[in-house]
Amino acid sequence: MTTKPTPRLVIFDCDGVLIDSEGPSCRLIARDVRGRGGDLDDERALDFAGMSLTEIRERLNGSGTIALPDDWVAKIQEQLVELMGQEARAIDGAEAMVAAVIAMGLPVRVGSNSSMAEMAAKFERVRFAGALDGRTHSARDMGAPKPAPNVFLHAARQEQVPPDACVVLEDSDTGLAAAHAAGMTCVLLRAAAEPVPVWAKTWPDLHRITHPDAFAPLLHRLCAQRRQAA
């Protein structure tokens, strides 16, 4: 098996990795669906974390219990931008994690299923010391939401780094699949008790952490191992 090169770029997912927004977002969607006569409680809405609004609409309409209109995605998107400007907050340890990666001399970018407008609202509220200004990319606005790899590949091209020299930090199965399709190393931020997809269990370039504090030390080890193997 060929060893990947030493990491030269870190690509962060946004929601659930940097910004604690998935709970409020899913609750907003659940309230909207219930308001239209559908049956979706807040807990079940969390199953949609990491998905694009288009995919969520398709799944809900496919359930046969509700028919969301064509303009549903646009209307929810507007509400999400407003909500994130009011409620977005950093994941515990995320700001220190980003600073630690930058201190290693590695560039950072963000690849998210959120729209650029939504990310602007989030990062206006949670500044991350300006480290992410101009370095965010929206899979939704590209028209190719995860699990398509496009947003990660685009971020790599902007930094002129080959995909196999990129490390992605993700928390969702959707993002995990996108990183795999992009040919990148992926670190999964997820509680130890939560499983990974069956297909990912044999993926040699998948690593797991349970808190952002563990990411920079893992990245240090990964860089050292790959330099030694080169």
N, C-alpha and C positions, 0 to 999 in steps of 0.2 A: 504494500500500500504506500502510495506517494505521500510524503509529509508536506503539509501546507506550509507556505512561507510565513515568516514572522509577521504578526499583525501590523498593519500600517494605517488602519482606519477602524474606528468604532462607530457603529450605527445603532442608535437607541430607538426603540419604539417609544411612543409618547404616553399613551394612556395605560396606567397600571405599572409603568416602569419609571417614568419621570413625574407624571401628573396623576393625582388621585381623582379621577373623573368618571371612571366606569360606573361606580355606584349611582351617582346623581344622574348620569346619562341614561342608564337602564331604567331608573325609577321614572324619569320623564317619559320614556317610551311606554312604560307600563301604564302610567296614568292616561296617556293619550289613547291607548288601545281600549282601556276600560271606559273612557269617556265616549268612545264610539260603539259601545255595546259589546266589546270583546271580553274575553276572559284571560287576563294575563296579570298574575300577581308580581310584586317586586322581586321576589326570590327567583322565580322562573325567568324573569327578564334578564337576570345576570348571566344566563346561558348565552346571551347575545354579545357578551363582552368580547371586543376584538373584531367583531364583524362590521362590515360596511352597512350603512343604512339601506342601501339597495338590496343587499342580501337579507337583511332583517325583514324588509317588506316582502320579499319573495317567499321567505319561510312562513311568515304569518299568513299571507294570502294562500299559500299552499296548504295550510292547516285546515282550510275549509270552514273556519269558524268566524272569519272576518274578511272583508274586502277593502283594503286600504286604497285610497284614490291615487291617481297618477302623481299628484302634487304633494303627496305625503312626505317624501324624502326632503323636498325643498323646504317645506314648512317646519319639519322637525329640525332640519339643519339651522334654520333661523333661530329657533328656540334654544338650540344647544349653544350657539355663539353667545347669546345673552346669558344663559345659565353659567357658562364657563367664566364669563367676565365677572360673575358674582361669587362663584363657589369653588373654582379650581384651586387646588393647593398641591404643594409638592409631596410626593411620596417620601416617607421618612427615610432619610439617608441619601436621597437622590442628588441633592445639590453637592454634598461632599463627594459623592461618587463621581460626578461629572468633573469636578475640580481635580480629583485624584488622577483621572484618566488624562486630562490635559497636562497635568504636572509630569506625566510620563513622556510627554512629547508627542502624543498621538492626537491627530485631529478627530473631531467628533461631528456627527450629523444626526438628524432625526428623520426617520421614515415611518409615517403613520397613515392609518386609514382615515384620520380626521381631515377635514378640509383646511386649507390655509387660513381661512377666516377664523375657524374654530381654534386652531393652534395659536394664531395671533392673540386671541382673547386670553387663552391660557397663559402664554408666556409674557403677556403684558401684566398679568396679575402675579405670576411667579417668574421672576426675572432670570434666575440662574446666573446672576452677575453678568448678564449679556453674552455669556459664552455660546449661546445657540442662535444669536441674531444672524439672520441670513443663511442659516444652515439647516432649515427645516424643509421637508419635502412631503407632499400630500399624494398618496396613492389614489384617493378619491378624485382629486382635481386632475390627475393624469388619466382618469378613466380606466384604471386597471388596479382596483383594490386588492389587497392581500386576500387570498393566498397567492395571487400572481406575484412574481418576484420583481416586477418592474421598478417599484419605488426604491428598493435596495440597490438594484443595478444602476439606477439613475444617480443615486447618492455616491456610489463608487466612481462613476464616470466623472462627476463633478470634482472629485478629489484626485482623479487620475490614478486610482488604485485598482488593481485587478480584484475580482470578486473573492478569489481564494486567499487574499491578504486582508479580508474584512472580518470583523467580529460583530455579530448582531446580538443585542440584548433584548429579549422578548419575554412576554408573559402569557401569550395566548397560543392555542393550537393553530390558529389562522396565521399568525406571524411566524410560528415555527415552520410551517409548511412553506411559507414564502422564502425564508432564509435558506431552507434546504434546496428549494428550486433554484435559488440564486447561486448555489455552490459555495456558500459562506459558512464559516463556523458560527454556531449559535450557542449562546448562554441563556438558559431558561430560568427566569426569576419566578419561583413558584414554591408554595409551602410544601414541605417534605411529604405530607400525607396525600397531596394531590397527584394523581397519576399523569404520565405522559401518554400520548397516543401509541398504540402498539407498534406502528411502523417505525417510530422514532427510537425505540428501545435499543436497536442495533446500530444506530447512527453514530459512527466514531467521532464526529465533530460536534456532538451535542454535549454540553456541560450544564450542570444545575447548581443554582444557589438559592438560598431562601431569604436573603436580605441584601439590599444594595451595598452594604458595607463589605460584602464578600467579593464584589466584582473586581475591584482593582487588584487585590492580592491574587485572584485567579488569573487575571490578565498578565500580571508579572510572571507567574509560573509558566503560563502558556508561551509567552515571549521567550523565556529562558530555555524552555524545552525545544522550541523550534529553532532557536539559534544554535543550540547544541547539536541538533539533528541535521542541520544544513551542511 
